[in-house]
Amino acid sequence: MTPCRLLSYNDCGVRGSVMTGNLLQIPNPFYRCAGPNCGVLKGASDRWWVMWNSFEDYDAPVMHLAPWDEALAARKGTLHVCGEGCAQKLQSQFMGNVLEERARKSSG
């Protein structure tokens, strides 16, 4: 069996496990919403989303939003979001932080 980044049931016979090199890691079954003042635990609902930000792709701060995906959810730095409301709040915080940082750089 060759090491896989994400092992699915069909590919390597282990469902939902992440393998890095020779180390097998079981994903966290408990995800909490990263929305401000939320913290609800993920259940079976399909309304969950994942968010992350990056700078390297476009040499500018970028916020990414995707429907729930176990592989994306397991990545370092990914925010787990219980729904549209919390996603909007996090997007608003991100935009505010970007504008605040620009203002700080231009005044300093």
DRENVEX-367406 format. One record per residue: residue number from 1; residue in three letters; x, y, z of N, C-alpha, C in turn. Coordinates in Angstrom, 1 decimal, padded with zeros to 4 digits. Layout:
# residues N
(NUM 'ALA' (X Y Z) (X Y Z) (X Y Z)),
...
***
This chain:
# residues 108
(1 'MET' (000.9 -001.2 000.0) (000.0 000.0 000.0) (000.9 001.2 000.0)),
(2 'THR' (000.6 002.2 -000.9) (001.4 003.4 -000.9) (000.8 004.4 000.0)),
(3 'PRO' (001.6 005.3 000.6) (001.1 006.4 001.4) (000.1 007.3 000.6)),
(4 'CYS' (-001.0 007.6 001.2) (-001.9 008.6 000.6) (-002.1 009.8 001.5)),
(5 'ARG' (-002.4 010.9 000.9) (-002.7 012.1 001.8) (-004.0 011.8 002.5)),
(6 'LEU' (-005.0 011.5 001.7) (-006.3 011.2 002.3) (-006.7 009.8 001.8)),
(7 'LEU' (-006.9 009.0 002.8) (-007.3 007.6 002.4) (-008.8 007.5 002.4)),
(8 'SER' (-009.4 007.2 001.3) (-010.8 006.9 001.3) (-011.1 005.4 001.4)),
(9 'TYR' (-012.3 005.0 001.6) (-012.6 003.6 001.7) (-012.2 002.9 000.5)),
(10 'ASN' (-012.5 003.5 -000.7) (-012.3 002.9 -002.0) (-010.8 002.8 -002.3)),
(11 'ASP' (-010.0 003.8 -002.0) (-008.6 003.8 -002.4) (-007.7 002.9 -001.5)),
(12 'CYS' (-007.8 002.9 -000.2) (-006.9 002.2 000.6) (-007.5 001.4 001.7)),
(13 'GLY' (-008.8 001.3 001.7) (-009.5 000.4 002.6) (-009.7 001.0 004.0)),
(14 'VAL' (-009.4 002.3 004.2) (-009.5 002.9 005.5) (-010.3 004.2 005.3)),
(15 'ARG' (-011.5 004.3 005.8) (-012.4 005.4 005.5) (-012.1 006.6 006.5)),
(16 'GLY' (-011.8 007.8 005.9) (-011.7 009.0 006.7) (-010.4 009.1 007.5)),
(17 'SER' (-009.4 008.4 007.1) (-008.1 008.5 007.8) (-007.1 009.3 007.0)),
(18 'VAL' (-006.2 010.0 007.7) (-005.2 010.7 007.0) (-003.9 010.1 007.3)),
(19 'MET' (-003.1 009.8 006.2) (-001.8 009.2 006.4) (-000.7 010.2 005.9)),
(20 'THR' (000.2 010.4 006.8) (001.4 011.3 006.4) (002.6 010.4 006.6)),
(21 'GLY' (003.3 010.1 005.5) (004.4 009.2 005.5) (004.0 007.9 006.1)),
(22 'ASN' (004.6 007.5 007.2) (004.2 006.2 007.8) (003.3 006.3 009.0)),
(23 'LEU' (002.9 007.5 009.3) (002.0 007.8 010.4) (000.6 007.9 010.0)),
(24 'LEU' (-000.3 007.1 010.6) (-001.7 007.1 010.4) (-002.4 008.0 011.4)),
(25 'GLN' (-003.1 009.0 011.0) (-003.8 009.8 012.0) (-005.3 009.7 011.7)),
(26 'ILE' (-006.1 009.6 012.8) (-007.5 009.5 012.7) (-008.0 011.0 012.8)),
(27 'PRO' (-008.9 011.4 011.9) (-009.4 012.8 011.9) (-010.2 013.0 013.2)),
(28 'ASN' (-010.2 014.3 013.7) (-010.9 014.7 014.9) (-012.4 014.5 014.6)),
(29 'PRO' (-013.1 013.7 015.3) (-014.5 013.5 015.1) (-015.4 014.7 015.7)),
(30 'PHE' (-014.7 015.6 016.4) (-015.4 016.7 017.1) (-014.9 018.0 016.5)),
(31 'TYR' (-015.7 018.6 015.7) (-015.4 019.9 015.1) (-016.3 020.9 015.7)),
(32 'ARG' (-015.7 022.0 016.1) (-016.5 023.2 016.7) (-016.5 024.3 015.7)),
(33 'CYS' (-017.7 025.0 015.7) (-017.8 026.1 014.8) (-016.9 027.2 015.3)),
(34 'ALA' (-016.2 027.8 014.3) (-015.2 028.9 014.6) (-015.9 030.3 014.6)),
(35 'GLY' (-017.2 030.3 014.3) (-018.0 031.6 014.3) (-017.9 032.3 015.7)),
(36 'PRO' (-017.9 033.6 015.6) (-017.8 034.4 016.8) (-019.0 034.0 017.8)),
(37 'ASN' (-018.7 033.7 019.0) (-019.6 033.4 020.1) (-020.5 032.2 019.7)),
(38 'CYS' (-020.0 031.3 018.9) (-020.8 030.1 018.5) (-020.3 028.9 019.2)),
(39 'GLY' (-019.3 028.2 018.6) (-018.7 027.0 019.2) (-019.6 025.7 019.2)),
(40 'VAL' (-020.6 025.7 018.4) (-021.5 024.5 018.4) (-020.7 023.3 017.8)),
(41 'LEU' (-020.9 022.1 018.3) (-020.3 020.9 017.8) (-020.9 020.5 016.5)),
(42 'LYS' (-020.1 020.0 015.6) (-020.7 019.5 014.3) (-021.4 018.2 014.6)),
(43 'GLY' (-022.6 018.1 014.0) (-023.3 016.8 014.0) (-023.4 016.3 012.6)),
(44 'ALA' (-024.5 015.7 012.3) (-024.7 015.1 011.0) (-025.2 016.1 009.9)),
(45 'SER' (-025.4 017.4 010.3) (-026.0 018.4 009.4) (-025.1 018.6 008.2)),
(46 'ASP' (-025.7 018.8 007.0) (-024.9 019.0 005.8) (-024.7 020.5 005.5)),
(47 'ARG' (-025.1 021.3 006.5) (-025.0 022.8 006.3) (-023.6 023.4 006.6)),
(48 'TRP' (-022.7 022.6 007.0) (-021.4 023.1 007.5) (-020.5 023.4 006.3)),
(49 'TRP' (-019.6 024.4 006.5) (-018.6 024.8 005.6) (-017.3 024.9 006.1)),
(50 'VAL' (-016.3 025.0 005.3) (-014.9 025.2 005.7) (-014.4 026.5 005.1)),
(51 'MET' (-013.6 027.2 005.9) (-013.0 028.5 005.4) (-011.5 028.5 005.8)),
(52 'TRP' (-010.8 029.2 005.0) (-009.3 029.4 005.3) (-008.9 030.6 004.5)),
(53 'ASN' (-007.8 031.2 004.9) (-007.3 032.3 004.2) (-005.9 032.0 003.8)),
(54 'SER' (-005.4 032.7 002.8) (-004.1 032.6 002.2) (-003.6 033.9 001.7)),
(55 'PHE' (-002.3 034.0 001.6) (-001.7 035.2 001.1) (-000.8 034.9 -000.2)),
(56 'GLU' (-000.3 033.7 -000.1) (000.7 033.3 -001.1) (000.2 033.2 -002.6)),
(57 'ASP' (-001.1 032.8 -002.7) (-001.6 032.5 -004.1) (-001.7 033.8 -004.9)),
(58 'TYR' (-002.0 034.9 -004.4) (-002.2 036.1 -005.1) (-001.4 037.3 -004.6)),
(59 'ASP' (-000.6 037.0 -003.7) (000.2 038.1 -003.0) (-000.7 039.2 -002.4)),
(60 'ALA' (-001.8 038.7 -001.9) (-002.8 039.5 -001.2) (-003.6 038.6 -000.3)),
(61 'PRO' (-004.2 039.2 000.7) (-005.0 038.3 001.6) (-006.3 037.9 000.9)),
(62 'VAL' (-006.5 036.5 001.0) (-007.7 036.0 000.3) (-008.4 035.0 001.3)),
(63 'MET' (-009.7 035.1 001.3) (-010.6 034.2 002.1) (-011.2 033.2 001.2)),
(64 'HIS' (-011.1 031.9 001.5) (-011.6 030.8 000.8) (-012.8 030.2 001.6)),
(65 'LEU' (-013.8 029.8 000.8) (-015.0 029.2 001.4) (-015.4 028.0 000.6)),
(66 'ALA' (-015.6 026.9 001.2) (-016.0 025.7 000.5) (-017.0 024.9 001.3)),
(67 'PRO' (-017.9 024.1 000.6) (-018.8 023.2 001.3) (-018.0 022.2 002.1)),
(68 'TRP' (-018.5 021.7 003.2) (-017.8 020.7 004.0) (-017.2 019.6 003.2)),
(69 'ASP' (-015.9 019.4 003.5) (-015.1 018.3 002.9) (-014.2 017.9 004.0)),
(70 'GLU' (-014.2 016.6 004.3) (-013.4 016.0 005.4) (-011.9 016.3 005.2)),
(71 'ALA' (-011.4 016.2 004.0) (-010.0 016.4 003.7) (-009.6 017.9 004.0)),
(72 'LEU' (-010.5 018.8 003.6) (-010.2 020.2 003.8) (-010.3 020.5 005.3)),
(73 'ALA' (-011.3 019.9 006.0) (-011.5 020.1 007.4) (-010.3 019.7 008.2)),
(74 'ALA' (-009.6 018.7 007.8) (-008.4 018.2 008.5) (-007.2 019.0 008.3)),
(75 'ARG' (-007.2 019.9 007.4) (-006.0 020.7 007.1) (-005.7 021.7 008.2)),
(76 'LYS' (-004.5 022.0 008.5) (-004.1 022.9 009.5) (-004.5 024.3 009.0)),
(77 'GLY' (-005.1 025.1 010.0) (-005.6 026.4 009.7) (-007.0 026.6 009.1)),
(78 'THR' (-007.6 025.5 008.9) (-009.0 025.5 008.4) (-010.0 025.9 009.5)),
(79 'LEU' (-010.9 026.7 009.2) (-012.0 027.1 010.1) (-013.2 026.3 009.8)),
(80 'HIS' (-013.8 025.7 010.8) (-015.0 024.9 010.6) (-016.2 025.8 010.9)),
(81 'VAL' (-017.2 025.9 010.0) (-018.3 026.9 010.2) (-019.6 026.2 010.1)),
(82 'CYS' (-020.5 026.4 011.0) (-021.8 025.7 011.1) (-022.8 026.2 010.1)),
(83 'GLY' (-022.7 027.3 009.5) (-023.7 027.7 008.6) (-023.4 029.1 008.0)),
(84 'GLU' (-024.4 029.6 007.3) (-024.2 030.9 006.6) (-024.0 032.0 007.5)),
(85 'GLY' (-024.7 032.1 008.6) (-024.6 033.2 009.6) (-023.1 033.3 010.1)),
(86 'CYS' (-022.6 032.2 010.6) (-021.2 032.3 011.1) (-020.2 032.5 010.0)),
(87 'ALA' (-020.4 032.0 008.8) (-019.5 032.3 007.7) (-019.5 033.8 007.4)),
(88 'GLN' (-020.7 034.4 007.4) (-020.8 035.8 007.1) (-020.0 036.7 008.2)),
(89 'LYS' (-020.2 036.2 009.5) (-019.5 036.9 010.6) (-018.0 036.8 010.4)),
(90 'LEU' (-017.5 035.6 010.1) (-016.1 035.4 009.9) (-015.5 036.2 008.7)),
(91 'GLN' (-016.3 036.3 007.6) (-015.9 037.1 006.5) (-015.9 038.5 006.8)),
(92 'SER' (-016.8 039.0 007.6) (-016.8 040.4 008.0) (-015.6 040.7 008.9)),
(93 'GLN' (-015.2 039.8 009.8) (-014.0 040.0 010.6) (-012.8 040.0 009.7)),
(94 'PHE' (-012.7 039.1 008.8) (-011.6 039.1 007.9) (-011.4 040.4 007.1)),
(95 'MET' (-012.5 040.9 006.6) (-012.5 042.1 005.8) (-012.1 043.3 006.7)),
(96 'GLY' (-012.6 043.3 007.9) (-012.2 044.4 008.9) (-010.8 044.3 009.2)),
(97 'ASN' (-010.2 043.1 009.4) (-008.8 043.0 009.7) (-007.9 043.4 008.6)),
(98 'VAL' (-008.3 043.1 007.3) (-007.6 043.5 006.2) (-007.5 045.1 006.1)),
(99 'LEU' (-008.7 045.7 006.2) (-008.8 047.2 006.1) (-008.0 047.8 007.3)),
(100 'GLU' (-008.1 047.3 008.5) (-007.4 047.8 009.6) (-005.8 047.7 009.4)),
(101 'GLU' (-005.4 046.6 008.9) (-004.0 046.4 008.6) (-003.5 047.4 007.5)),
(102 'ARG' (-004.3 047.6 006.5) (-003.9 048.6 005.4) (-003.8 050.0 006.0)),
(103 'ALA' (-004.8 050.4 006.9) (-004.8 051.7 007.5) (-003.6 051.8 008.4)),
(104 'ARG' (-003.2 050.8 009.2) (-002.1 050.8 010.0) (-000.8 051.0 009.3)),
(105 'LYS' (-000.7 050.3 008.1) (000.5 050.4 007.3) (000.7 051.8 006.7)),
(106 'SER' (-000.5 052.3 006.2) (-000.4 053.6 005.5) (-000.1 054.8 006.5)),
(107 'SER' (-000.5 054.6 007.8) (-000.3 055.7 008.7) (001.0 055.6 009.4)),
(108 'GLY' (001.7 054.4 009.3) (002.9 054.2 010.1) (004.1 054.3 009.3)),
***
